[in-house]
Amino acid sequence: MTTATLAPQRTGGSPVLARRKRNWNKTLNWVAVHAIGLAMGVMFTLPVIFVVLTSVMKSDQAMTSSWWPTEWHFENFVKVFEKAPMLSYLLNSMTYSLLATLGVLLSAIPAAYALAKLKWRGQSWAFMAVVAAMMLPPQVVIVPLFDMWVRMGLTGTLVPLIAPYFLFDAFSIFLLRQFFLTIPKDYLDAARMDGCSEFQVLYRVLVPMAKPGIAAAAMFCFLYTWNDYFGPLMYTAQVQDNWTLSLAIASFRGMHHVEWNLTMAATVITMAPAIVLFVFAQKSFVKGITFTGVKG
C-alpha cells in the first residue's frame, strides 16, 4: 500500500519539475542570446540616469560620490530658464531642426525617386556622386562655404544652417533611394497606365507606401541637427540671440561650471525632445532602417 500511494506522487511531481527546468532553460537561453543587447542597454542607460539624478540634486551634492539625491530639487529646471534665455535657444533649435528636416524631405524624396525608379543617362554616375558626397567630411568644404555666407552677409543667422538642406543631403538621398528600391514597380506602372504623371506617381503612390523610410530619414535629420554643435558654432557664435541649445549648453557650462546640477538640468531639457520623438516614432524608424538594407 505504501508503494501504491507513493507512486502517484512521483509521477505527479515530475511534470512540475520538468516544466520548471524548461522555463529555467528558456530564461538562460534568452539571457545568453540577448546578453550583448542587455549589456549595451545598461551601458547607454546609466549615463542618462546619472544626468537626470544630478539635475535634481543640491549644488553641493552634485558630482560627488553620492549618486542618489538626498533632497529633490525640481526647481533647478526653473532656475535654468532664469540663468539664461533657454526658451529662446530652444526655439532656435526647433526652428533649425524642423526647417532642415522639411528641406531634406522636399529635396531628397524627388532625388531618391529619380535614382531608384527612373532610367536616364548618367544615373549610375549621379548615384556614385551621392555616395562620394557621403564620404566627404563637412569640415573639408567649410572654408569656401563660410566665405560664401560672409560675402552674402548671412553669418550670425540660422540661414546658413538651414538653406543647404533644401538643396542636397547625400545621406538622406541614399537612405530613401535604398527604401524606394524595395517598392515593386508594378504599382508605379499601374498608376502611369491610369494617366498619372511622374509627379502624381511620386506623391500619390510612392510616398504613402514609403512612410517608414521617410520617417527614418526625417528622424535622422532631426536628431543630427538638434545635436549639431559645429554648424551653430561656425555661423551663429557671434550673435548670441541665434544660438541653438547645443551651443548654449557649452557656454552655460562655462558660465556655471560650479553648479553642475543646473548644467545637468539644462542637458535634460536638451535631451527631452529627442527622446520623446524617438519613443513615439520608434516603430516607423526601426521599420524604415530594416527595409533600407533589403535591396541594394
C-alpha positions in Angstrom: 0.0 0.0 0.0 2.9 2.3 0.7 4.3 1.7 -2.8 0.9 2.4 -4.3 0.5 5.7 -2.5 4.0 6.9 -3.3 3.9 6.2 -7.0 1.3 8.8 -8.0 3.2 11.4 -6.0 6.4 10.7 -8.0 4.6 10.8 -11.4 2.6 13.8 -10.4 5.6 15.8 -9.3 7.9 15.1 -12.3 5.9 17.2 -14.8 6.2 20.2 -12.5 9.9 19.8 -12.1 10.3 19.2 -15.9 8.2 22.4 -16.6 10.4 24.4 -14.2 13.5 23.1 -15.8 12.2 24.0 -19.3 11.3 27.5 -18.1 14.7 28.0 -16.5 16.4 26.8 -19.7 14.4 29.2 -21.7 15.4 32.0 -19.4 19.1 31.2 -19.6 18.8 30.9 -23.3 17.1 34.3 -23.6 19.8 35.9 -21.4 22.5 34.2 -23.5 21.0 35.4 -26.8 20.4 39.0 -25.6 23.4 39.3 -23.3 25.2 41.8 -25.6 22.0 43.8 -26.1 21.4 43.9 -22.3 25.0 45.0 -21.6 24.8 47.8 -24.2 21.4 48.8 -22.9 22.8 49.2 -19.4 25.9 50.9 -20.7 23.8 53.6 -22.6 21.1 53.9 -19.9 23.4 54.6 -16.9 24.7 57.9 -18.1 21.2 59.2 -18.8 20.1 58.1 -15.3 23.2 59.9 -13.9 22.4 63.1 -15.7 18.7 63.0 -14.6 19.6 62.3 -10.9 22.2 65.0 -10.9 19.8 67.6 -12.3 17.6 67.4 -9.2 20.4 67.4 -6.6 21.6 70.3 -4.5 24.6 72.2 -5.8 26.9 70.9 -3.1 25.9 67.2 -3.7 26.3 67.2 -7.5 29.4 65.5 -8.9 30.2 63.8 -5.5 30.4 60.2 -4.6 26.7 60.2 -3.7 24.6 59.2 -6.7 21.1 59.3 -5.1 19.7 62.8 -4.3 19.3 63.4 -0.6 16.8 66.2 -1.5 14.9 66.5 -4.7 15.1 70.0 -6.2 12.9 70.1 -9.3 13.2 73.9 -9.2 16.6 73.5 -10.9 14.7 73.3 -14.2 13.1 76.7 -13.4 16.5 78.2 -12.4 17.9 77.2 -15.8 15.5 79.5 -17.5 16.3 82.2 -15.0 20.0 82.0 -15.5 20.0 82.0 -19.3 17.4 82.6 -22.1 16.9 78.9 -22.6 13.4 79.4 -24.2 15.0 81.4 -27.0 17.7 78.8 -27.5 15.0 76.1 -27.5 13.0 77.9 -30.2 16.2 78.4 -32.3 16.9 74.7 -32.1 13.3 73.8 -33.0 13.4 76.2 -36.0 16.7 74.8 -37.2 15.8 71.2 -36.8 12.2 71.4 -38.2 13.0 73.5 -41.2 16.1 71.4 -42.0 14.0 68.3 -41.8 11.4 69.8 -44.1 14.1 70.8 -46.5 15.6 67.4 -46.5 12.3 65.8 -47.3 11.4 68.2 -50.1 14.8 67.8 -51.8 15.8 64.2 -51.1 12.5 62.5 -52.0 12.4 63.6 -55.7 16.2 62.9 -56.0 15.9 59.4 -54.5 12.9 58.7 -56.7 14.9 59.7 -59.8 17.8 57.4 -58.8 15.6 54.4 -57.8 12.7 54.3 -60.2 13.6 56.3 -63.4 16.1 55.4 -66.1 18.2 58.2 -67.5 21.7 58.7 -68.9 24.3 59.2 -66.2 22.1 57.7 -63.4 24.9 55.5 -62.1 27.4 58.3 -62.1 24.9 60.5 -60.2 24.5 57.8 -57.6 28.3 57.4 -57.3 28.5 61.2 -56.7 25.9 60.9 -53.9 27.9 58.1 -52.3 31.1 60.1 -52.7 29.5 63.1 -51.0 28.5 60.9 -48.1 32.2 60.1 -47.6 33.3 63.8 -47.7 33.7 65.3 -44.2 31.8 68.6 -43.8 35.0 70.3 -42.5 36.6 69.9 -45.9 34.2 72.4 -47.5 33.5 74.6 -44.5 36.1 77.3 -45.5 34.6 78.1 -49.0 31.1 77.8 -47.6 31.8 80.2 -44.8 33.4 82.7 -47.1 30.3 82.5 -49.4 27.9 83.1 -46.5 30.1 86.0 -45.2 30.0 87.7 -48.6 26.2 87.3 -48.6 26.0 88.9 -45.2 24.1 85.9 -43.6 26.5 84.8 -40.9 25.1 85.2 -37.5 21.7 83.9 -38.6 20.2 80.5 -39.0 20.0 80.7 -42.8 23.5 79.1 -43.5 22.4 76.2 -41.3 19.0 75.6 -42.9 19.4 76.5 -46.6 21.8 73.7 -47.6 19.2 71.1 -46.5 16.8 72.4 -49.1 19.3 71.7 -51.8 21.2 68.5 -51.1 21.7 65.9 -48.4 23.6 62.9 -49.6 22.8 60.6 -46.7 19.0 61.2 -46.9 19.1 60.6 -50.7 21.0 57.4 -50.2 18.7 56.2 -47.4 15.5 56.9 -49.3 16.8 55.5 -52.6 17.5 52.2 -50.9 14.0 52.1 -49.4 12.3 53.1 -52.7 14.1 50.1 -54.4 12.1 47.7 -52.1 8.8 49.0 -53.5 7.6 47.0 -56.6 7.5 48.8 -59.9 4.1 47.3 -60.7 2.3 49.8 -58.5 4.0 52.7 -60.3 3.4 51.2 -63.7 -0.3 50.8 -62.9 -0.5 54.4 -61.8 1.1 55.5 -65.1 -1.3 53.4 -67.1 -4.2 55.2 -65.3 -2.8 58.5 -66.6 -0.8 59.8 -63.6 2.2 62.0 -64.3 5.6 61.3 -62.7 4.8 63.9 -60.0 1.5 62.2 -59.2 3.1 58.8 -59.2 5.7 60.1 -56.7 3.4 61.9 -54.2 0.2 59.8 -54.6 1.6 56.3 -54.9 5.3 56.1 -53.8 5.3 58.5 -50.8 2.3 56.8 -49.0 4.0 53.4 -49.4 7.4 54.7 -48.3 6.3 56.3 -45.0 8.6 54.2 -42.8 11.6 55.1 -44.9 10.7 58.8 -45.0 10.1 58.7 -41.2 13.6 57.2 -40.7 15.2 59.9 -42.9 13.3 62.7 -41.1 14.3 61.4 -37.7 18.0 61.1 -38.7 18.0 64.6 -39.9 16.1 66.0 -36.9 18.4 64.3 -34.4 21.6 65.3 -36.3 20.5 69.0 -36.5 19.2 69.0 -32.9 22.6 67.8 -31.6 24.7 69.8 -34.1 27.4 71.9 -32.5 29.9 72.5 -35.2 27.5 74.4 -37.6 26.0 76.8 -35.0 29.5 77.4 -33.6 30.7 78.5 -37.1 27.7 80.6 -38.2 25.9 81.9 -35.1 28.6 82.1 -32.4 28.9 85.9 -32.8 25.2 86.5 -32.3 24.0 85.1 -29.0 20.3 85.6 -29.8 20.6 83.0 -32.6 22.3 80.3 -30.5 20.9 76.8 -30.5 20.7 74.6 -27.4 23.8 72.6 -28.2 25.9 75.8 -28.4 24.2 77.3 -25.4 24.8 74.2 -23.2 28.6 74.5 -23.8 28.5 78.2 -22.9 26.2 77.5 -19.9 28.7 75.0 -18.6 31.4 77.6 -18.9 29.4 80.3 -17.1 28.0 77.9 -14.3 30.8 75.3 -14.1 30.4 75.1 -10.3 26.6 74.5 -10.4 26.7 71.1 -12.1 23.1 70.5 -11.1 21.9 73.4 -13.2 24.2 72.2 -16.1 22.7 68.8 -15.9 19.2 70.3 -15.8 19.9 72.2 -19.0 21.2 68.9 -20.5 17.9 67.1 -19.6 15.9 69.9 -21.3 18.0 69.5 -24.4 17.7 65.7 -24.4 13.9 65.6 -23.7 12.6 66.5 -27.2 14.8 63.9 -29.0 13.8 61.2 -26.5 10.1 61.9 -26.9 10.4 61.9 -30.7 12.2 58.6 -30.7 9.7 57.0 -28.3 6.7 58.0 -30.5 8.3 57.2 -33.9 10.3 54.2 -32.8 8.2 51.6 -34.9 8.4 53.6 -38.1 12.1 54.4 -37.5 13.1 50.7 -37.0 10.9 49.5 -39.9 12.5 52.1 -42.2 16.0 51.2 -41.2 15.2 47.5 -41.7 13.8 47.8 -45.2 16.6 50.1 -46.5 19.0 47.3 -46.3 16.9 44.7 -48.2 17.9 45.6 -51.7 21.0 47.5 -52.9 
